[in-house]
């Protein structure tokens, strides 16, 4: 399973998800900062259809909303 988190550092909802990932000790998630990498920002818009973060791509399918992402991470 490929997990990619699209985010940026100053987003409070992104920080909430990142804190959950750090507390869980997960190492299987690639981070993509859309403010530091224009290609990541473009991919987020192309695949997800909008420039909204946090967005967790699960095998290429986008999931939005920090609470939904956290619930999915805890269940998986």
DRENDRENLUM-341932 format. One record per residue: x, y, z of N, C-alpha, C, O, CB in turn; residue number from 0. Coordinates in steps of 0.1 Angstrom, whole numbers. Glycine has a CB too. Layout:
# DRENDRENLUM-341932
[[X, Y, Z], [X, Y, Z], [X, Y, Z], [X, Y, Z], [X, Y, Z], NUM]
...
***
This chain:
# DRENDRENLUM-341932
[[9, -12, 0], [0, 0, 0], [9, 12, 0], [18, 13, 8], [-10, 0, 12], 0]
[[6, 22, -9], [14, 34, -10], [6, 45, -3], [-5, 48, -7], [17, 37, -25], 1]
[[13, 52, 6], [6, 63, 14], [15, 75, 12], [27, 76, 14], [5, 60, 29], 2]
[[8, 86, 7], [15, 99, 5], [6, 110, 11], [-6, 111, 8], [17, 102, -11], 3]
[[12, 118, 19], [5, 129, 26], [10, 142, 19], [21, 146, 19], [8, 130, 41], 4]
[[0, 149, 14], [2, 162, 8], [-2, 173, 18], [-13, 172, 24], [-6, 165, -5], 5]
[[8, 182, 21], [6, 191, 33], [15, 203, 31], [22, 204, 21], [9, 183, 46], 6]
[[14, 212, 41], [25, 222, 43], [26, 225, 57], [16, 224, 65], [21, 235, 34], 7]
[[38, 230, 61], [41, 230, 76], [32, 239, 84], [30, 236, 96], [55, 235, 77], 8]
[[28, 251, 79], [20, 260, 87], [5, 257, 88], [-2, 265, 94], [23, 274, 83], 9]
[[1, 247, 81], [-14, 244, 81], [-17, 236, 94], [-11, 226, 97], [-17, 235, 69], 10]
[[-26, 242, 102], [-29, 235, 115], [-35, 221, 114], [-33, 213, 122], [-38, 244, 123], 11]
[[-43, 219, 104], [-49, 206, 101], [-38, 196, 97], [-39, 184, 100], [-60, 207, 91], 12]
[[-29, 201, 89], [-17, 192, 85], [-9, 188, 98], [-5, 177, 99], [-8, 199, 75], 13]
[[-7, 198, 106], [1, 196, 119], [-6, 185, 127], [1, 176, 133], [3, 209, 127], 14]
[[-19, 186, 128], [-27, 176, 135], [-24, 162, 130], [-22, 152, 138], [-42, 179, 135], 15]
[[-25, 160, 117], [-22, 147, 111], [-8, 143, 112], [-5, 131, 116], [-26, 147, 95], 16]
[[2, 152, 110], [16, 149, 112], [19, 145, 126], [26, 135, 129], [24, 161, 108], 17]
[[13, 152, 136], [15, 148, 150], [10, 133, 153], [17, 126, 160], [8, 157, 159], 18]
[[-1, 130, 147], [-7, 116, 148], [3, 106, 142], [6, 96, 148], [-21, 115, 142], 19]
[[8, 109, 131], [18, 100, 124], [30, 99, 133], [35, 87, 134], [21, 106, 110], 20]
[[35, 110, 138], [48, 109, 146], [45, 101, 159], [53, 93, 163], [52, 123, 149], 21]
[[34, 103, 165], [31, 96, 178], [29, 81, 175], [32, 73, 184], [18, 102, 184], 22]
[[24, 78, 164], [21, 63, 161], [34, 56, 157], [35, 44, 157], [11, 62, 150], 23]
[[44, 64, 153], [57, 58, 149], [57, 53, 135], [66, 46, 131], [61, 47, 158], 24]
[[47, 56, 127], [46, 51, 113], [58, 57, 105], [62, 68, 106], [33, 55, 107], 25]
[[63, 48, 96], [74, 52, 87], [70, 49, 73], [79, 49, 64], [87, 44, 91], 26]
[[58, 46, 70], [53, 41, 57], [46, 52, 49], [39, 49, 39], [44, 29, 58], 27]
[[48, 65, 53], [41, 76, 46], [51, 85, 40], [60, 90, 47], [32, 83, 56], 28]
[[50, 88, 27], [58, 98, 20], [51, 112, 23], [39, 113, 22], [59, 95, 5], 29]
[[59, 122, 26], [54, 136, 28], [57, 144, 16], [68, 143, 10], [60, 142, 41], 30]
[[48, 152, 12], [49, 161, 0], [44, 175, 4], [32, 177, 6], [41, 156, -12], 31]
[[54, 184, 6], [51, 198, 10], [47, 206, -3], [56, 209, -10], [62, 204, 18], 32]
[[35, 210, -4], [31, 217, -16], [36, 231, -17], [35, 237, -28], [16, 216, -17], 33]
[[41, 236, -6], [46, 250, -6], [61, 250, -10], [67, 260, -13], [44, 257, 8], 34]
[[67, 238, -9], [82, 237, -12], [84, 231, -25], [95, 231, -30], [89, 230, -1], 35]
[[74, 224, -31], [76, 217, -43], [64, 219, -53], [53, 214, -50], [78, 202, -41], 36]
[[66, 227, -63], [56, 230, -73], [50, 218, -79], [38, 217, -82], [61, 240, -83], 37]
[[59, 208, -82], [54, 195, -89], [44, 188, -79], [34, 182, -84], [65, 186, -92], 38]
[[47, 188, -66], [37, 182, -57], [24, 189, -57], [14, 183, -56], [44, 182, -43], 39]
[[25, 202, -57], [12, 210, -57], [4, 207, -70], [-8, 206, -69], [16, 225, -56], 40]
[[11, 207, -81], [4, 204, -94], [-2, 190, -93], [-14, 188, -98], [14, 205, -105], 41]
[[5, 180, -88], [-1, 166, -88], [-13, 166, -78], [-23, 159, -82], [10, 156, -82], 42]
[[-12, 173, -67], [-24, 173, -58], [-36, 178, -65], [-47, 173, -64], [-21, 182, -46], 43]
[[-35, 189, -73], [-46, 195, -80], [-50, 186, -92], [-62, 183, -94], [-42, 209, -86], 44]
[[-41, 180, -99], [-44, 171, -111], [-51, 159, -106], [-61, 155, -112], [-32, 168, -118], 45]
[[-46, 152, -96], [-52, 139, -92], [-64, 141, -82], [-74, 135, -84], [-41, 131, -85], 46]
[[-62, 151, -73], [-73, 153, -63], [-84, 162, -67], [-95, 162, -62], [-67, 157, -50], 47]
[[-81, 170, -77], [-91, 180, -82], [-91, 193, -75], [-99, 202, -79], [-104, 173, -82], 48]
[[-84, 194, -64], [-84, 207, -57], [-71, 208, -49], [-64, 199, -47], [-96, 208, -48], 49]
[[-68, 221, -45], [-56, 224, -37], [-60, 224, -22], [-59, 235, -16], [-49, 237, -42], 50]
[[-63, 213, -17], [-68, 213, -3], [-58, 203, 4], [-56, 192, 0], [-82, 208, -2], 51]
[[-53, 207, 16], [-45, 199, 24], [-51, 199, 38], [-58, 209, 42], [-30, 204, 24], 52]
[[-48, 189, 46], [-41, 177, 43], [-49, 168, 33], [-61, 168, 33], [-37, 169, 55], 53]
[[-41, 161, 25], [-47, 151, 16], [-38, 139, 17], [-26, 139, 14], [-48, 156, 2], 54]
[[-44, 127, 21], [-37, 115, 21], [-40, 107, 9], [-52, 103, 7], [-40, 107, 34], 55]
[[-31, 104, 0], [-33, 95, -11], [-31, 81, -7], [-20, 78, -2], [-24, 99, -23], 56]
[[-41, 73, -8], [-40, 59, -4], [-40, 51, -17], [-51, 50, -24], [-51, 54, 5], 57]
[[-29, 46, -21], [-28, 39, -34], [-33, 48, -45], [-40, 43, -54], [-35, 26, -34], 58]
[[-30, 61, -45], [-34, 70, -55], [-48, 76, -54], [-52, 85, -62], [-34, 63, -68], 59]
[[-56, 72, -44], [-69, 78, -42], [-68, 88, -30], [-63, 85, -20], [-79, 67, -39], 60]
[[-74, 100, -33], [-72, 111, -22], [-83, 110, -11], [-94, 106, -13], [-74, 124, -29], 61]
[[-78, 113, 1], [-87, 114, 13], [-84, 127, 19], [-72, 130, 22], [-85, 102, 23], 62]
[[-94, 135, 21], [-93, 148, 27], [-99, 148, 41], [-104, 138, 46], [-100, 159, 19], 63]
[[-97, 159, 48], [-102, 161, 62], [-93, 154, 72], [-92, 142, 72], [-117, 156, 63], 64]
[[-87, 162, 81], [-78, 157, 90], [-84, 146, 99], [-77, 136, 102], [-73, 168, 99], 65]
[[-96, 148, 104], [-102, 138, 113], [-104, 124, 105], [-103, 114, 111], [-115, 143, 118], 66]
[[-108, 125, 93], [-110, 113, 85], [-97, 106, 83], [-96, 94, 84], [-117, 116, 71], 67]
[[-86, 114, 80], [-73, 108, 78], [-68, 101, 90], [-63, 90, 90], [-63, 119, 73], 68]
[[-70, 108, 102], [-65, 102, 114], [-73, 90, 118], [-67, 80, 122], [-67, 112, 126], 69]
[[-86, 90, 115], [-94, 78, 118], [-89, 66, 109], [-88, 55, 114], [-109, 80, 116], 70]
[[-86, 69, 96], [-82, 58, 87], [-68, 53, 92], [-66, 41, 92], [-81, 64, 73], 71]
[[-59, 62, 96], [-46, 58, 100], [-46, 49, 112], [-39, 39, 114], [-37, 70, 103], 72]
[[-55, 53, 122], [-57, 45, 134], [-63, 31, 131], [-59, 21, 137], [-65, 52, 144], 73]
[[-71, 30, 121], [-78, 17, 118], [-69, 8, 109], [-71, -4, 108], [-91, 20, 110], 74]
[[-59, 14, 103], [-50, 7, 93], [-36, 7, 98], [-27, 2, 91], [-52, 12, 79], 75]
***
